[in-house]
Amino acid sequence: MADFRALILQRHRQLKWKAFDWLEATLMILCGVCITMFTLTVLLDVITRTIGAPWLWLQQVTTAFFAWGVFLGMAAATRRNDHFYLTEITKRMTGAPRNAIEITNRLIVLVVAVLIVWCGTQNALLDLGSYRMPSLIPLTVYTAIVPIAGVLILLFTIEQLVNGWKHGFAGPEDQDETREPVV
């Protein structure tokens, strides 16, 4: 089996459980597959239209890869602590302890993740039995990723909250003394 550790971001390691490293690596691979296939299907769409023989179903495949890539990317970015910073809220909390700001951010993300799971599930269930023409691709192919990504975001946010409470939210990379203070 290939070594997937190269795909795992080591920044903010204190917020991560090793048990989910394989999941982060898998998400990164799937994101790469989605962006590659998205690019390839757009290229094929342009080529087939240019030669006068368009594949009408190709835009629907492109849309599916785009949707899956976006939502898988959201989940991966949550695990990597690269996404979902609520800067407006943290600006209003000037003077609050760093842990309070980090906890507030993650609790809001937790609530949003629950809403994504709930609403995404309802939407995917409504799409069962509906199909896109002319390919007859079920609409659930496009919308099933929403609750899946919501569950992953929920899982990774809980992981960060538990580990942040145990080990602190700030890692060694946050202790950079060369940065200028924000005024």
C-alpha positions as a Markdown table, in Angstrom:
| # | Residue | x | y | z |
|---|---|---|---|---|
| 1 | Met | 0.0 | 0.0 | 0.0 |
| 2 | Ala | 1.2 | 3.5 | -0.9 |
| 3 | Asp | 2.4 | 5.8 | 1.9 |
| 4 | Phe | -0.4 | 8.4 | 2.2 |
| 5 | Arg | 1.4 | 10.5 | 4.8 |
| 6 | Ala | 2.7 | 12.9 | 2.2 |
| 7 | Leu | -0.9 | 14.0 | 1.6 |
| 8 | Ile | -1.5 | 14.8 | 5.3 |
| 9 | Leu | -1.0 | 18.4 | 6.3 |
| 10 | Gln | 1.1 | 18.5 | 9.5 |
| 11 | Arg | 0.1 | 22.0 | 10.5 |
| 12 | His | -2.1 | 22.1 | 13.6 |
| 13 | Arg | -1.3 | 18.4 | 14.2 |
| 14 | Gln | -2.4 | 18.8 | 17.8 |
| 15 | Leu | -6.0 | 19.2 | 16.5 |
| 16 | Lys | -6.0 | 15.9 | 14.6 |
| 17 | Trp | -6.4 | 12.2 | 15.5 |
| 18 | Lys | -4.1 | 9.8 | 13.6 |
| 19 | Ala | -7.1 | 7.6 | 13.0 |
| 20 | Phe | -8.6 | 10.0 | 10.5 |
| 21 | Asp | -5.3 | 10.6 | 8.5 |
| 22 | Trp | -6.4 | 8.0 | 6.0 |
| 23 | Leu | -9.6 | 9.9 | 5.5 |
| 24 | Glu | -7.8 | 13.1 | 4.8 |
| 25 | Ala | -5.5 | 11.4 | 2.3 |
| 26 | Thr | -8.5 | 9.8 | 0.6 |
| 27 | Leu | -10.3 | 13.2 | 0.4 |
| 28 | Met | -7.2 | 14.8 | -1.1 |
| 29 | Ile | -7.0 | 12.0 | -3.8 |
| 30 | Leu | -10.7 | 12.3 | -4.6 |
| 31 | Cys | -10.3 | 16.1 | -4.9 |
| 32 | Gly | -7.5 | 15.5 | -7.4 |
| 33 | Val | -9.6 | 13.1 | -9.3 |
| 34 | Cys | -12.5 | 15.5 | -9.4 |
| 35 | Ile | -10.5 | 18.5 | -10.6 |
| 36 | Thr | -8.7 | 16.3 | -13.2 |
| 37 | Met | -11.9 | 14.9 | -14.6 |
| 38 | Phe | -13.6 | 18.3 | -14.5 |
| 39 | Thr | -10.8 | 19.7 | -16.6 |
| 40 | Leu | -10.8 | 16.7 | -18.9 |
| 41 | Thr | -14.5 | 16.8 | -19.5 |
| 42 | Val | -14.5 | 20.6 | -20.2 |
| 43 | Leu | -11.6 | 20.0 | -22.7 |
| 44 | Leu | -13.6 | 17.2 | -24.4 |
| 45 | Asp | -16.7 | 19.4 | -24.5 |
| 46 | Val | -14.8 | 22.1 | -26.2 |
| 47 | Ile | -13.2 | 19.7 | -28.7 |
| 48 | Thr | -16.4 | 17.9 | -29.6 |
| 49 | Arg | -18.3 | 21.2 | -30.0 |
| 50 | Thr | -15.5 | 22.6 | -32.2 |
| 51 | Ile | -15.6 | 19.6 | -34.5 |
| 52 | Gly | -19.3 | 19.9 | -34.8 |
| 53 | Ala | -20.2 | 16.7 | -32.9 |
| 54 | Pro | -21.1 | 17.8 | -29.4 |
| 55 | Trp | -21.6 | 15.2 | -26.6 |
| 56 | Leu | -24.7 | 16.7 | -24.9 |
| 57 | Trp | -24.3 | 14.6 | -21.8 |
| 58 | Leu | -20.7 | 15.8 | -21.2 |
| 59 | Gln | -21.8 | 19.1 | -19.5 |
| 60 | Gln | -23.8 | 17.1 | -17.0 |
| 61 | Val | -20.8 | 14.9 | -16.2 |
| 62 | Thr | -18.7 | 18.1 | -15.8 |
| 63 | Thr | -21.3 | 19.5 | -13.4 |
| 64 | Ala | -21.2 | 16.3 | -11.3 |
| 65 | Phe | -17.4 | 16.4 | -11.0 |
| 66 | Phe | -17.5 | 20.1 | -10.1 |
| 67 | Ala | -20.1 | 19.6 | -7.3 |
| 68 | Trp | -18.3 | 16.6 | -5.8 |
| 69 | Gly | -15.0 | 18.4 | -6.0 |
| 70 | Val | -16.3 | 21.5 | -4.2 |
| 71 | Phe | -18.0 | 19.6 | -1.4 |
| 72 | Leu | -15.1 | 17.1 | -0.9 |
| 73 | Gly | -12.8 | 20.1 | -0.9 |
| 74 | Met | -14.9 | 21.7 | 1.8 |
| 75 | Ala | -14.5 | 18.6 | 4.0 |
| 76 | Ala | -10.8 | 18.3 | 3.3 |
| 77 | Ala | -10.2 | 22.0 | 4.0 |
| 78 | Thr | -12.0 | 21.6 | 7.3 |
| 79 | Arg | -9.7 | 18.8 | 8.4 |
| 80 | Arg | -6.7 | 20.8 | 7.3 |
| 81 | Asn | -7.9 | 23.8 | 9.2 |
| 82 | Asp | -7.8 | 25.8 | 5.9 |
| 83 | His | -11.4 | 26.9 | 5.7 |
| 84 | Phe | -14.4 | 28.4 | 7.5 |
| 85 | Tyr | -12.8 | 31.1 | 9.5 |
| 86 | Leu | -15.4 | 33.6 | 10.4 |
| 87 | Thr | -13.4 | 36.8 | 10.3 |
| 88 | Glu | -16.3 | 39.1 | 11.0 |
| 89 | Ile | -17.1 | 37.4 | 14.3 |
| 90 | Thr | -13.5 | 37.3 | 15.3 |
| 91 | Lys | -13.1 | 41.0 | 14.6 |
| 92 | Arg | -16.0 | 41.7 | 16.9 |
| 93 | Met | -14.4 | 39.6 | 19.7 |
| 94 | Thr | -11.3 | 41.8 | 20.0 |
| 95 | Gly | -9.7 | 41.2 | 23.3 |
| 96 | Ala | -11.3 | 37.8 | 23.8 |
| 97 | Pro | -9.0 | 34.9 | 24.6 |
| 98 | Arg | -7.8 | 33.1 | 21.5 |
| 99 | Asn | -9.4 | 29.8 | 22.7 |
| 100 | Ala | -12.8 | 31.6 | 23.0 |
| 101 | Ile | -12.5 | 32.8 | 19.4 |
| 102 | Glu | -11.5 | 29.3 | 18.1 |
| 103 | Ile | -14.3 | 27.6 | 20.0 |
| 104 | Thr | -16.9 | 30.1 | 18.8 |
| 105 | Asn | -15.7 | 29.6 | 15.2 |
| 106 | Arg | -15.9 | 25.9 | 15.5 |
| 107 | Leu | -19.3 | 25.9 | 17.2 |
| 108 | Ile | -20.7 | 28.0 | 14.4 |
| 109 | Val | -19.2 | 25.6 | 11.8 |
| 110 | Leu | -20.7 | 22.7 | 13.8 |
| 111 | Val | -24.2 | 24.2 | 13.6 |
| 112 | Val | -23.7 | 24.9 | 9.8 |
| 113 | Ala | -22.5 | 21.3 | 9.3 |
| 114 | Val | -25.7 | 20.0 | 11.0 |
| 115 | Leu | -27.8 | 22.1 | 8.7 |
| 116 | Ile | -25.9 | 20.9 | 5.7 |
| 117 | Val | -26.5 | 17.3 | 6.7 |
| 118 | Trp | -30.2 | 17.9 | 7.4 |
| 119 | Cys | -31.0 | 20.0 | 4.4 |
| 120 | Gly | -28.7 | 18.1 | 2.1 |
| 121 | Thr | -30.3 | 14.8 | 3.1 |
| 122 | Gln | -33.8 | 16.2 | 2.4 |
| 123 | Asn | -32.7 | 17.5 | -1.0 |
| 124 | Ala | -31.0 | 14.2 | -2.0 |
| 125 | Leu | -34.1 | 12.3 | -1.0 |
| 126 | Leu | -36.3 | 14.6 | -3.0 |
| 127 | Asp | -34.1 | 14.0 | -6.0 |
| 128 | Leu | -34.5 | 10.3 | -6.0 |
| 129 | Gly | -36.4 | 9.3 | -9.1 |
| 130 | Ser | -35.6 | 12.5 | -10.9 |
| 131 | Tyr | -33.2 | 12.4 | -13.9 |
| 132 | Arg | -31.3 | 14.8 | -16.1 |
| 133 | Met | -31.9 | 14.7 | -19.8 |
| 134 | Pro | -30.5 | 13.6 | -22.2 |
| 135 | Ser | -28.1 | 11.5 | -20.1 |
| 136 | Leu | -30.7 | 10.2 | -17.6 |
| 137 | Ile | -28.2 | 10.7 | -14.8 |
| 138 | Pro | -30.1 | 10.6 | -11.5 |
| 139 | Leu | -30.2 | 14.0 | -9.8 |
| 140 | Thr | -29.1 | 12.4 | -6.6 |
| 141 | Val | -25.7 | 11.9 | -8.2 |
| 142 | Tyr | -25.2 | 15.6 | -7.9 |
| 143 | Thr | -26.8 | 16.2 | -4.5 |
| 144 | Ala | -25.8 | 13.1 | -2.5 |
| 145 | Ile | -22.4 | 14.7 | -1.8 |
| 146 | Val | -23.9 | 17.5 | 0.2 |
| 147 | Pro | -24.9 | 15.4 | 3.3 |
| 148 | Ile | -21.8 | 13.3 | 2.9 |
| 149 | Ala | -19.6 | 16.5 | 3.1 |
| 150 | Gly | -21.7 | 17.7 | 6.0 |
| 151 | Val | -21.1 | 14.6 | 8.0 |
| 152 | Leu | -17.3 | 14.8 | 7.3 |
| 153 | Ile | -17.3 | 18.5 | 8.3 |
| 154 | Leu | -19.2 | 17.7 | 11.4 |
| 155 | Leu | -16.7 | 14.9 | 12.2 |
| 156 | Phe | -13.7 | 17.0 | 11.6 |
| 157 | Thr | -15.1 | 19.9 | 13.6 |
| 158 | Ile | -15.8 | 17.7 | 16.6 |
| 159 | Glu | -12.3 | 16.3 | 16.2 |
| 160 | Gln | -10.8 | 19.8 | 16.4 |
| 161 | Leu | -13.0 | 20.9 | 19.3 |
| 162 | Val | -12.1 | 17.8 | 21.4 |
| 163 | Asn | -8.4 | 18.0 | 20.6 |
| 164 | Gly | -8.4 | 21.8 | 21.0 |
| 165 | Trp | -9.9 | 21.6 | 24.5 |
| 166 | Lys | -7.3 | 18.9 | 25.4 |
| 167 | His | -4.1 | 20.3 | 23.8 |
| 168 | Gly | -5.0 | 23.9 | 23.0 |
| 169 | Phe | -6.0 | 25.4 | 19.6 |
| 170 | Ala | -2.7 | 27.2 | 18.9 |
| 171 | Gly | 0.1 | 25.1 | 17.5 |
| 172 | Pro | 3.8 | 25.8 | 17.1 |
| 173 | Glu | 3.1 | 27.5 | 13.7 |
| 174 | Asp | 0.9 | 30.0 | 15.5 |
| 175 | Gln | 3.8 | 31.1 | 17.7 |
| 176 | Asp | 5.6 | 33.0 | 15.0 |
| 177 | Glu | 7.2 | 35.9 | 16.7 |
| 178 | Thr | 8.2 | 37.6 | 13.4 |
| 179 | Arg | 4.7 | 38.6 | 12.6 |
| 180 | Glu | 3.6 | 42.2 | 13.1 |
| 181 | Pro | 0.7 | 42.7 | 15.5 |
| 182 | Val | -2.7 | 43.3 | 13.9 |
| 183 | Val | -4.0 | 46.7 | 14.9 |
